[in-house]
Amino acid sequence: NAGVTQTPKFQVLKTGQSMTLQCAQDMNHNSMYWYRQDPGMGLRLIYYSASEGTTDKGEVPNGYNVSRLNKREFSLRLESAAPSQTSVYFCASRESGNMYNEQFFGPGTRLTVL
Amino acid sequence: GDSVTQMEGPVTLSEEAFLTINCTYTATGYPSLFWYVQYPGEGLQLLLKATKADDKGSNKGFEATYRKETTSFHLEKGSVQVSDSAVYFCALRFSGGYQKVTFGTGTKLQVIP
């Protein structure tokens, strides 16, 4: 049981390049989330998916797109990377059946945009 | 809007010292409250939680009590260890909707031998 896995762990991009961050969970959770973590700002929600086939914007969606490929996988795409997107990105998942259920986080992807 | 305010770090303590990390929140209604811990190079892990007023969450020697009257959820531990060195995040969440979690900015704790 690996929990939430993310790839890659590290990535360096040049401004304007595109890339996709991958996330997968093996806990059969319905809900999945993408956050970014910046110094002094805590975690901010980029997008979330309440269930397979649905996605919605969070607090900071501009410059990102997501795909809920199936119940296990939720990817985050940067179409044209900008230096402001340098951050650590965390994926999380949660079983939505009980309102007290916690979110489980992946280990993160550290992205640098030059 | 909802917000969480934590004490600024870093907090540096000697091993076996008493720890308090303050957390207060602003929210309409009664959210669930959480403390998450992030060890170096890892994702966040749930440390403890409380879902209603006067609940006490506890785990691994850490405790926090949901205080509605002061809108606070301070984290405490009686005797810290070097292995407790990490960043601690206070967070709140309402039920319903997509269960949005609002995080504080995090407090870095360094415990020295």
Interface residues (C-beta under 8 A of the other chain):
Chain A: V4 S31 G40 M41 G42 L43 R44 L45 Y48 A50 D56 G58 F90 A92 R94 S96 M99 Y100 E102 Q103 F105 G106 P107 G108
Chain B: V4 S32 F34 G41 E42 G43 L44 Q45 L46 K49 T51 F89 S95 G96 Y98 Q99 K100 V101 F103 G104 T105 G106
